Amino acid sequence: MQQQEIHEFLKKYFQSNQCEILEDHSSHLVVQLTVEMDKALMNRPFYWHYLEKTGGEPNPQKLTLITDSAQAPEDLKGEVIHFGSPRLHQIFASTKELAGFIRLYEDIQQQGTAKHSLFPWLNLNVKVSYQCDRKKDVFLSVALNLISGEVLDEFHDKVLSLKMTPKIPDFSFTLSPLIKHKSGLSRLDTFIRKNYVETDDHSWAEEAINRWNADLQLLEHFYEDMEEKNESYYTEKEALRAQYEPKIDISIVNGGLFYLTDSFYRQKIHA
């Protein structure tokens, strides 16, 4: 995830949660939090508890997030945000809680009274975590057409240009899915595993196992004069396993059901 992508993600996140963007520069954002977002992000439970008890006037904080420290003003005070920073991970977690699932419809510029059919797309935004003594996260956005069964990757980027609405537009109707949602989720899981996880370069796992074996040899050498291994030996051995053992974790960040026109279907799936 590049810094510009982080900047745009943060902007959309706060706008979606009704926070006013006070400053939007290429290097930073200044955001006026709502009461709800202050409670979610700023870790001030005692302040809000006191305010609710006394009936005082709420004063949610402003948040300055620096997404490009090289270009930001030298005297700017704020939090530097990058992939892996605690604040960004907190916002990712908040996104999962606040918007676990969404239903949106393509808002068509209607001319006349002709009706438009909308195709159902089941979307998943997922995080694939490659873990050993090091860690790498990869974010994917995939969607399944619940009528044709075709899968589209980079779905989030492809729908960004569309005008969407939470209500079915006038003169539009949704097509009933032929694929059940549960089956759709299973298909997307299979697609992610076969097209991303299984085909990826797994040399990182082999390298982790080599580092693991090297440290195991040192451990064995340290305890080689002991006739019987004690509890400390087994504790350290287990700690090495927990540290180095390669693991791949696939977790859902959020998802949605998108009803899109046939023109989107033809343009994107055959592009």
DOFIZA-765131 format. One record per atom (N, C-alpha, C): x, y, z; residue number from 1; atom name. Coordinates in steps of 0.2 Angstrom, whole numbers, plus 5000, padded with zeros to 4 digits. Layout:
BEGIN
x;y;z;i;at
X;Y;Z;NUM;CA
...
# end
This chain:
BEGIN
x;y;z;i;at
5004;4994;5000;1;N
5000;5000;5000;1;CA
5004;5006;5000;1;C
5004;5010;4995;2;N
5008;5016;4994;2;CA
5005;5022;4998;2;C
5010;5027;5000;3;N
5008;5032;5004;3;CA
5002;5036;5001;3;C
5002;5037;4994;4;N
4996;5041;4991;4;CA
4990;5037;4992;4;C
4990;5030;4992;5;N
4984;5026;4993;5;CA
4982;5026;5000;5;C
4987;5027;5005;6;N
4985;5028;5012;6;CA
4981;5034;5013;6;C
4984;5039;5010;7;N
4981;5046;5010;7;CA
4974;5046;5008;7;C
4972;5043;5002;8;N
4966;5043;4999;8;CA
4961;5038;5004;8;C
4964;5033;5006;9;N
4960;5028;5011;9;CA
4958;5032;5017;9;C
4962;5036;5020;10;N
4961;5040;5026;10;CA
4955;5045;5024;10;C
4956;5048;5019;11;N
4951;5053;5017;11;CA
4944;5050;5016;11;C
4944;5045;5013;12;N
4937;5042;5012;12;CA
4935;5039;5018;12;C
4939;5036;5022;13;N
4937;5034;5029;13;CA
4934;5039;5033;13;C
4937;5045;5034;14;N
4934;5050;5038;14;CA
4928;5053;5035;14;C
4928;5054;5028;15;N
4922;5057;5025;15;CA
4916;5052;5026;15;C
4917;5046;5025;16;N
4912;5041;5026;16;CA
4909;5041;5033;16;C
4913;5043;5038;17;N
4911;5043;5045;17;CA
4909;5050;5047;17;C
4907;5054;5042;18;N
4904;5061;5044;18;CA
4909;5066;5047;18;C
4916;5065;5046;19;N
4921;5069;5049;19;CA
4923;5075;5044;19;C
4923;5081;5046;20;N
4925;5086;5042;20;CA
4932;5086;5041;20;C
4934;5086;5034;21;N
4941;5087;5032;21;CA
4943;5095;5032;21;C
4947;5097;5037;22;N
4949;5104;5038;22;CA
4954;5106;5033;22;C
4959;5101;5032;23;N
4965;5103;5028;23;CA
4966;5096;5024;23;C
4967;5097;5017;24;N
4968;5091;5013;24;CA
4974;5093;5008;24;C
4980;5091;5011;25;N
4986;5093;5007;25;CA
4989;5086;5005;25;C
4993;5086;5000;26;N
4996;5080;4997;26;CA
5001;5077;5003;26;C
5003;5081;5008;27;N
5007;5078;5013;27;CA
5004;5076;5019;27;C
4997;5079;5020;28;N
4994;5078;5027;28;CA
4987;5079;5026;28;C
4983;5077;5031;29;N
4976;5078;5032;29;CA
4975;5081;5039;29;C
4970;5086;5040;30;N
4968;5088;5047;30;CA
4961;5087;5047;30;C
4959;5083;5052;31;N
4952;5081;5052;31;CA
4949;5083;5059;31;C
4942;5085;5058;32;N
4938;5086;5064;32;CA
4934;5080;5066;32;C
4936;5077;5071;33;N
4932;5071;5073;33;CA
4925;5072;5075;33;C
4921;5068;5074;34;N
4914;5068;5077;34;CA
4915;5065;5084;34;C
4910;5065;5088;35;N
4910;5062;5095;35;CA
4911;5055;5094;35;C
4907;5052;5089;36;N
4908;5044;5089;36;CA
4915;5042;5087;36;C
4918;5046;5082;37;N
4925;5044;5080;37;CA
4930;5046;5085;37;C
4929;5051;5089;38;N
4933;5053;5095;38;CA
4933;5047;5100;38;C
4927;5044;5101;39;N
4927;5039;5106;39;CA
4930;5032;5103;39;C
4930;5032;5096;40;N
4932;5026;5093;40;CA
4940;5026;5093;40;C
4943;5032;5092;41;N
4950;5032;5090;41;CA
4955;5035;5095;41;C
4952;5040;5100;42;N
4956;5044;5104;42;CA
4958;5041;5111;42;C
4954;5036;5113;43;N
4956;5032;5119;43;CA
4955;5037;5125;43;C
4949;5040;5125;44;N
4948;5045;5131;44;CA
4941;5043;5135;44;C
4941;5037;5137;45;N
4935;5034;5140;45;CA
4933;5038;5147;45;C
4938;5041;5150;46;N
4936;5044;5157;46;CA
4933;5051;5155;46;C
4936;5054;5150;47;N
4933;5061;5148;47;CA
4926;5060;5146;47;C
4925;5055;5142;48;N
4918;5054;5139;48;CA
4913;5052;5145;48;C
4916;5048;5149;49;N
4911;5046;5155;49;CA
4910;5052;5159;49;C
4915;5056;5161;50;N
4914;5062;5165;50;CA
4909;5067;5161;50;C
4909;5068;5155;51;N
4905;5072;5151;51;CA
4898;5070;5151;51;C
4897;5063;5150;52;N
4890;5060;5150;52;CA
4887;5061;5157;52;C
4891;5061;5163;53;N
4888;5061;5169;53;CA
4886;5068;5171;53;C
4890;5073;5169;54;N
4889;5080;5170;54;CA
4885;5084;5165;54;C
4884;5081;5159;55;N
4880;5084;5154;55;CA
4884;5090;5151;55;C
4891;5090;5151;56;N
4895;5095;5148;56;CA
4894;5095;5140;56;C
4897;5100;5138;57;N
4897;5101;5130;57;CA
4903;5097;5128;57;C
4902;5092;5123;58;N
4907;5088;5120;58;CA
4912;5092;5116;58;C
4918;5090;5116;59;N
4923;5094;5112;59;CA
4928;5089;5109;59;C
4925;5085;5104;60;N
4929;5080;5100;60;CA
4936;5083;5097;60;C
4941;5080;5097;61;N
4947;5082;5095;61;CA
4948;5083;5087;61;C
4953;5086;5086;62;N
4956;5087;5079;62;CA
4962;5082;5078;62;C
4962;5079;5072;63;N
4967;5074;5071;63;CA
4971;5076;5065;63;C
4978;5077;5066;64;N
4983;5078;5060;64;CA
4987;5072;5059;64;C
4986;5070;5052;65;N
4989;5064;5050;65;CA
4994;5066;5044;65;C
5000;5064;5045;66;N
5005;5066;5040;66;CA
5007;5060;5036;66;C
5005;5060;5030;67;N
5006;5054;5025;67;CA
5012;5055;5021;67;C
5015;5061;5021;68;N
5022;5062;5017;68;CA
5026;5066;5021;68;C
5030;5063;5026;69;N
5034;5067;5030;69;CA
5039;5072;5027;69;C
5041;5069;5021;70;N
5047;5073;5017;70;CA
5044;5080;5014;70;C
5037;5080;5013;71;N
5034;5086;5010;71;CA
5030;5090;5015;71;C
5029;5087;5021;72;N
5025;5091;5026;72;CA
5029;5097;5029;72;C
5026;5102;5031;73;N
5029;5108;5034;73;CA
5033;5106;5040;73;C
5039;5109;5041;74;N
5043;5106;5046;74;CA
5040;5107;5053;74;C
5036;5113;5054;75;N
5033;5114;5060;75;CA
5026;5111;5061;75;C
5024;5107;5057;76;N
5018;5103;5057;76;CA
5018;5098;5063;76;C
5014;5098;5067;77;N
5013;5093;5073;77;CA
5008;5088;5071;77;C
5009;5082;5071;78;N
5004;5077;5069;78;CA
5007;5070;5070;78;C
5003;5065;5068;79;N
5005;5058;5068;79;CA
5007;5056;5061;79;C
5013;5053;5060;80;N
5016;5051;5054;80;CA
5013;5044;5053;80;C
5009;5043;5047;81;N
5006;5037;5045;81;CA
5009;5034;5040;81;C
5010;5027;5041;82;N
5013;5023;5035;82;CA
5010;5016;5036;82;C
5011;5012;5031;83;N
5009;5005;5032;83;CA
5012;5002;5038;83;C
5009;4999;5042;84;N
5012;4996;5048;84;CA
5011;5000;5054;84;C
5010;5007;5054;85;N
5009;5011;5060;85;CA
5003;5009;5064;85;C
5004;5010;5071;86;N
4999;5008;5075;86;CA
4992;5012;5073;86;C
4992;5018;5072;87;N
4986;5022;5070;87;CA
4983;5019;5064;87;C
4986;5017;5059;88;N
4983;5015;5053;88;CA
4980;5008;5054;88;C
4983;5004;5058;89;N
4981;4997;5060;89;CA
4974;4998;5064;89;C
4974;5003;5069;90;N
4968;5005;5073;90;CA
4962;5007;5068;90;C
4964;5011;5063;91;N
4959;5013;5058;91;CA
4956;5007;5054;91;C
4961;5002;5052;92;N
4959;4996;5049;92;CA
4954;4992;5053;92;C
4956;4992;5059;93;N
4951;4988;5064;93;CA
4944;4991;5065;93;C
4945;4998;5065;94;N
4938;5002;5066;94;CA
4934;5001;5059;94;C
4937;5001;5053;95;N
4934;5000;5047;95;CA
4930;4993;5047;95;C
4933;4988;5050;96;N
4930;4982;5050;96;CA
4924;4982;5055;96;C
4925;4985;5060;97;N
4919;4986;5065;97;CA
4913;4990;5062;97;C
4915;4995;5059;98;N
4910;5000;5057;98;CA
4907;4998;5050;98;C
4910;4995;5046;99;N
4908;4994;5039;99;CA
4909;4987;5037;99;C
4907;4982;5041;100;N
4908;4975;5039;100;CA
4905;4973;5033;100;C
4899;4976;5031;101;N
4896;4974;5025;101;CA
4892;4980;5023;101;C
4892;4980;5016;102;N
4888;4986;5013;102;CA
4884;4984;5007;102;C
4878;4987;5006;103;N
4874;4985;5000;103;CA
4873;4992;4996;103;C
4876;4992;4990;104;N
4876;4998;4986;104;CA
4873;4996;4979;104;C
4870;5002;4976;105;N
4867;5001;4969;105;CA
4870;5006;4965;105;C
4872;5004;4958;106;N
4874;5009;4954;106;CA
4869;5014;4952;106;C
4871;5021;4953;107;N
4866;5026;4952;107;CA
4866;5028;4944;107;C
4862;5026;4940;108;N
4862;5027;4933;108;CA
4859;5034;4932;108;C
4862;5038;4927;109;N
4859;5044;4924;109;CA
4854;5042;4919;109;C
4848;5043;4922;110;N
4842;5040;4919;110;CA
4839;5045;4913;110;C
4838;5042;4907;111;N
4835;5046;4902;111;CA
4829;5042;4900;111;C
4823;5045;4900;112;N
4817;5042;4899;112;CA
4815;5037;4905;112;C
4810;5033;4903;113;N
4807;5028;4908;113;CA
4809;5021;4907;113;C
4814;5020;4903;114;N
4816;5013;4902;114;CA
4819;5010;4908;114;C
4818;5004;4910;115;N
4820;5001;4916;115;CA
4827;4998;4914;115;C
4831;4998;4920;116;N
4838;4995;4919;116;CA
4839;4989;4924;116;C
4842;4984;4922;117;N
4843;4978;4926;117;CA
4850;4979;4929;117;C
4850;4977;4936;118;N
4857;4978;4940;118;CA
4859;4971;4942;118;C
4865;4969;4940;119;N
4868;4963;4941;119;CA
4871;4962;4948;119;C
4870;4957;4952;120;N
4873;4957;4959;120;CA
4880;4954;4959;120;C
4884;4958;4962;121;N
4891;4956;4963;121;CA
4893;4955;4971;121;C
4895;4950;4973;122;N
4897;4949;4980;122;CA
4905;4950;4980;122;C
4906;4955;4984;123;N
4913;4958;4985;123;CA
4916;4956;4992;123;C
4923;4954;4992;124;N
4926;4953;4998;124;CA
4933;4957;4997;124;C
4934;4961;5002;125;N
4941;4964;5003;125;CA
4945;4961;5009;125;C
4950;4958;5007;126;N
4953;4953;5012;126;CA
4961;4955;5013;126;C
4963;4953;5018;127;N
4970;4954;5020;127;CA
4974;4947;5020;127;C
4979;4946;5016;128;N
4983;4940;5016;128;CA
4989;4942;5020;128;C
4990;4938;5026;129;N
4996;4940;5030;129;CA
5001;4934;5030;129;C
5007;4935;5028;130;N
5012;4930;5027;130;CA
5017;4931;5034;130;C
5017;4926;5038;131;N
5020;4927;5045;131;CA
5025;4922;5046;131;C
5031;4925;5049;132;N
5036;4920;5052;132;CA
5039;4925;5057;132;C
5046;4925;5057;133;N
5049;4930;5061;133;CA
5049;4937;5058;133;C
5046;4937;5052;134;N
5045;4944;5048;134;CA
5037;4943;5046;134;C
5035;4949;5044;135;N
5028;4949;5042;135;CA
5027;4953;5036;135;C
5022;4951;5031;136;N
5020;4955;5026;136;CA
5013;4954;5025;136;C
5009;4960;5024;137;N
5002;4960;5023;137;CA
5001;4962;5015;137;C
4996;4958;5012;138;N
4994;4960;5005;138;CA
4986;4961;5006;138;C
4984;4966;5003;139;N
4977;4967;5003;139;CA
4974;4966;4996;139;C
4968;4962;4995;140;N
4965;4960;4989;140;CA
4958;4962;4989;140;C
4955;4964;4983;141;N
4948;4965;4982;141;CA
4946;4961;4977;141;C
4941;4957;4978;142;N
4939;4952;4973;142;CA
4931;4952;4973;142;C
4928;4950;4968;143;N
4921;4950;4968;143;CA
4918;4945;4963;143;C
4912;4942;4964;144;N
4909;4937;4961;144;CA
4903;4939;4958;144;C
4902;4938;4951;145;N
4895;4939;4948;145;CA
4891;4934;4950;145;C
4886;4935;4954;146;N
4881;4930;4957;146;CA
4876;4927;4952;146;C
4877;4929;4945;147;N
4873;4926;4940;147;CA
4878;4922;4935;147;C
4883;4925;4933;148;N
4887;4922;4928;148;CA
4893;4917;4931;148;C
4894;4919;4938;149;N
4900;4915;4941;149;CA
4907;4918;4940;149;C
4907;4923;4936;150;N
4914;4926;4934;150;CA
4917;4930;4940;150;C
4923;4929;4941;151;N
4927;4933;4946;151;CA
4931;4939;4943;151;C
4930;4944;4947;152;N
4934;4950;4945;152;CA
4939;4952;4951;152;C
4945;4953;4949;153;N
4950;4956;4954;153;CA
4951;4963;4954;153;C
4954;4966;4959;154;N
4955;4973;4959;154;CA
4948;4977;4959;154;C
4943;4974;4962;155;N
4936;4976;4961;155;CA
4935;4983;4964;155;C
4938;4984;4970;156;N
4938;4991;4973;156;CA
4940;4996;4968;156;C
4945;4996;4965;157;N
4948;5001;4961;157;CA
4943;5002;4955;157;C
4940;4996;4952;158;N
4936;4997;4947;158;CA
4929;5000;4948;158;C
4927;5000;4954;159;N
4920;5003;4955;159;CA
4921;5010;4958;159;C
4927;5012;4959;160;N
4928;5019;4962;160;CA
4925;5025;4958;160;C
4926;5024;4951;161;N
4923;5029;4947;161;CA
4916;5029;4946;161;C
4912;5024;4949;162;N
4905;5024;4948;162;CA
4902;5028;4953;162;C
4896;5030;4952;163;N
4892;5034;4957;163;CA
4887;5029;4960;163;C
4887;5028;4966;164;N
4884;5023;4970;164;CA
4879;5026;4975;164;C
4874;5022;4976;165;N
4868;5024;4981;165;CA
4866;5019;4985;165;C
4864;5020;4991;166;N
4862;5014;4996;166;CA
4855;5012;4994;166;C
4851;5016;4990;167;N
4844;5014;4988;167;CA
4844;5013;4981;167;C
4839;5008;4979;168;N
4838;5007;4972;168;CA
4836;5013;4968;168;C
4840;5015;4963;169;N
4837;5020;4959;169;CA
4831;5019;4955;169;C
4827;5025;4954;170;N
4821;5024;4950;170;CA
4822;5021;4943;170;C
4818;5017;4941;171;N
4818;5014;4935;171;CA
4823;5008;4934;171;C
4825;5006;4940;172;N
4830;5000;4940;172;CA
4827;4995;4944;172;C
4830;4989;4942;173;N
4827;4983;4946;173;CA
4833;4978;4947;173;C
4834;4974;4952;174;N
4839;4970;4953;174;CA
4838;4963;4951;174;C
4842;4959;4948;175;N
4842;4953;4945;175;CA
4843;4948;4951;175;C
4839;4943;4952;176;N
4840;4938;4957;176;CA
4846;4934;4956;176;C
4850;4933;4961;177;N
4856;4929;4960;177;CA
4855;4921;4959;177;C
4858;4918;4955;178;N
4858;4911;4954;178;CA
4863;4907;4958;178;C
4868;4911;4961;179;N
4873;4908;4966;179;CA
4871;4911;4973;179;C
4870;4906;4977;180;N
4869;4908;4984;180;CA
4875;4911;4987;180;C
4873;4916;4992;181;N
4879;4920;4995;181;CA
4884;4915;4998;181;C
4882;4910;5002;182;N
4887;4905;5005;182;CA
4891;4902;5000;182;C
4888;4900;4995;183;N
4892;4897;4989;183;CA
4897;4902;4986;183;C
4894;4908;4985;184;N
4899;4913;4983;184;CA
4905;4915;4987;184;C
4904;4915;4993;185;N
4910;4916;4998;185;CA
4915;4910;4997;185;C
4912;4904;4997;186;N
4917;4898;4996;186;CA
4920;4899;4989;186;C
4917;4901;4984;187;N
4920;4902;4977;187;CA
4926;4907;4978;187;C
4925;4913;4981;188;N
4930;4918;4982;188;CA
4935;4916;4986;188;C
4934;4912;4991;189;N
4940;4909;4995;189;CA
4944;4905;4991;189;C
4941;4900;4987;190;N
4945;4896;4982;190;CA
4949;4900;4977;190;C
4946;4905;4975;191;N
4949;4909;4970;191;CA
4955;4913;4973;191;C
4955;4915;4979;192;N
4960;4919;4982;192;CA
4966;4914;4983;192;C
4964;4908;4986;193;N
4969;4903;4987;193;CA
4973;4901;4981;193;C
4969;4899;4976;194;N
4972;4896;4970;194;CA
4976;4902;4966;194;C
4973;4908;4965;195;N
4976;4913;4961;195;CA
4981;4917;4964;195;C
4981;4917;4971;196;N
4986;4922;4974;196;CA
4991;4918;4979;196;C
4988;4914;4984;197;N
4992;4911;4989;197;CA
4996;4905;4986;197;C
4993;4901;4982;198;N
4996;4895;4980;198;CA
5001;4896;4975;198;C
5000;4902;4971;199;N
5005;4903;4965;199;CA
5010;4908;4967;199;C
5010;4911;4973;200;N
5015;4916;4975;200;CA
5022;4913;4977;200;C
5027;4917;4977;201;N
5033;4915;4979;201;CA
5034;4913;4986;201;C
5035;4907;4988;202;N
5036;4905;4995;202;CA
5043;4904;4997;202;C
5048;4907;4994;203;N
5055;4907;4996;203;CA
5055;4910;5003;203;C
5051;4915;5005;204;N
5051;4918;5012;204;CA
5050;4912;5017;204;C
5046;4907;5016;205;N
5045;4902;5021;205;CA
5051;4898;5021;205;C
5054;4896;5016;206;N
5060;4892;5016;206;CA
5066;4895;5019;206;C
5066;4902;5018;207;N
5072;4906;5022;207;CA
5070;4906;5029;207;C
5064;4906;5031;208;N
5062;4907;5038;208;CA
5064;4900;5042;208;C
5062;4894;5038;209;N
5064;4888;5041;209;CA
5072;4887;5041;209;C
5075;4890;5037;210;N
5083;4889;5037;210;CA
5085;4893;5044;210;C
5082;4899;5045;211;N
5084;4903;5051;211;CA
5082;4899;5057;211;C
5076;4896;5057;212;N
5074;4892;5062;212;CA
5078;4886;5064;212;C
5080;4883;5059;213;N
5085;4877;5060;213;CA
5092;4879;5063;213;C
5094;4885;5060;214;N
5100;4888;5063;214;CA
5100;4889;5070;214;C
5094;4892;5072;215;N
5094;4894;5080;215;CA
5092;4887;5084;215;C
5089;4882;5081;216;N
5088;4876;5084;216;CA
5095;4873;5085;216;C
5099;4873;5081;217;N
5106;4870;5082;217;CA
5110;4874;5087;217;C
5109;4880;5088;218;N
5112;4884;5093;218;CA
5109;4882;5100;218;C
5103;4881;5100;219;N
5099;4879;5106;219;CA
5102;4872;5108;219;C
5102;4867;5103;220;N
5104;4861;5105;220;CA
5112;4861;5107;220;C
5116;4865;5104;221;N
5123;4865;5107;221;CA
5123;4868;5114;221;C
5119;4873;5115;222;N
5119;4876;5122;222;CA
5117;4871;5127;222;C
5112;4866;5126;223;N
5110;4861;5131;223;CA
5113;4854;5130;223;C
5118;4854;5125;224;N
5121;4847;5124;224;CA
5124;4843;5130;224;C
5127;4847;5135;225;N
5130;4844;5140;225;CA
5125;4841;5146;225;C
5119;4843;5145;226;N
5114;4841;5150;226;CA
5111;4834;5148;226;C
5111;4829;5153;227;N
5109;4823;5152;227;CA
5101;4822;5150;227;C
5098;4827;5154;228;N
5090;4827;5153;228;CA
5088;4834;5152;228;C
5085;4835;5147;229;N
5083;4842;5145;229;CA
5078;4845;5150;229;C
5078;4851;5153;230;N
5074;4854;5158;230;CA
5068;4858;5154;230;C
5064;4861;5159;231;N
5058;4864;5156;231;CA
5061;4870;5152;231;C
5066;4873;5154;232;N
5068;4879;5150;232;CA
5070;4878;5143;232;C
5073;4872;5142;233;N
5075;4870;5135;233;CA
5068;4869;5131;233;C
5063;4866;5133;234;N
5057;4865;5130;234;CA
5053;4872;5129;234;C
5054;4876;5133;235;N
5051;4883;5133;235;CA
5054;4887;5127;235;C
5061;4887;5127;236;N
5065;4890;5122;236;CA
5063;4887;5115;236;C
5063;4881;5115;237;N
5062;4877;5108;237;CA
5055;4879;5106;237;C
5050;4879;5110;238;N
5043;4881;5108;238;CA
5043;4889;5106;238;C
5047;4893;5109;239;N
5047;4900;5107;239;CA
5050;4901;5100;239;C
5055;4897;5099;240;N
5058;4897;5092;240;CA
5053;4895;5087;240;C
5049;4890;5088;241;N
5043;4887;5084;241;CA
5038;4893;5082;241;C
5036;4896;5088;242;N
5031;4902;5087;242;CA
5034;4908;5083;242;C
5041;4909;5084;243;N
5044;4914;5081;243;CA
5045;4913;5073;243;C
5047;4907;5071;244;N
5049;4906;5064;244;CA
5044;4902;5060;244;C
5040;4898;5063;245;N
5035;4894;5059;245;CA
5031;4898;5054;245;C
5032;4896;5047;246;N
5028;4900;5042;246;CA
5021;4899;5043;246;C
5017;4904;5042;247;N
5010;4904;5042;247;CA
5007;4909;5037;247;C
5001;4907;5034;248;N
4998;4912;5030;248;CA
4991;4912;5033;248;C
4989;4918;5034;249;N
4982;4920;5037;249;CA
4978;4924;5032;249;C
4972;4922;5030;250;N
4968;4926;5026;250;CA
4962;4928;5030;250;C
4961;4935;5031;251;N
4956;4937;5035;251;CA
4952;4942;5031;251;C
4945;4942;5032;252;N
4941;4947;5028;252;CA
4941;4954;5032;252;C
4942;4959;5028;253;N
4942;4966;5031;253;CA
4935;4968;5031;253;C
4932;4968;5025;254;N
4925;4970;5024;254;CA
4922;4967;5018;254;C
4916;4968;5016;255;N
4913;4966;5010;255;CA
4907;4969;5008;255;C
4904;4967;5003;256;N
4898;4970;5001;256;CA
4894;4967;4995;256;C
4888;4969;4994;257;N
4884;4967;4989;257;CA
4883;4973;4984;257;C
4886;4972;4978;258;N
4885;4978;4973;258;CA
4881;4976;4968;258;C
4876;4980;4966;259;N
4871;4979;4960;259;CA
4873;4984;4955;259;C
4876;4981;4949;260;N
4879;4985;4944;260;CA
4876;4984;4937;260;C
4877;4989;4933;261;N
4873;4988;4927;261;CA
4877;4983;4922;261;C
4874;4982;4917;262;N
4877;4977;4912;262;CA
4883;4980;4908;262;C
4883;4987;4908;263;N
4888;4990;4905;263;CA
4895;4989;4909;263;C
4894;4990;4915;264;N
4900;4988;4920;264;CA
4902;4981;4918;264;C
4897;4977;4918;265;N
4899;4970;4917;265;CA
4903;4969;4911;265;C
4901;4971;4905;266;N
4904;4970;4899;266;CA
4911;4974;4898;266;C
4911;4980;4901;267;N
4917;4984;4901;267;CA
4923;4981;4905;267;C
4921;4979;4911;268;N
4926;4977;4916;268;CA
4928;4970;4915;268;C
4923;4965;4914;269;N
4925;4958;4914;269;CA
4929;4956;4908;269;C
4928;4960;4903;270;N
4931;4958;4896;270;CA
4936;4963;4894;270;C
4938;4968;4899;271;N
4943;4973;4898;271;CA
4950;4969;4897;271;C
# end
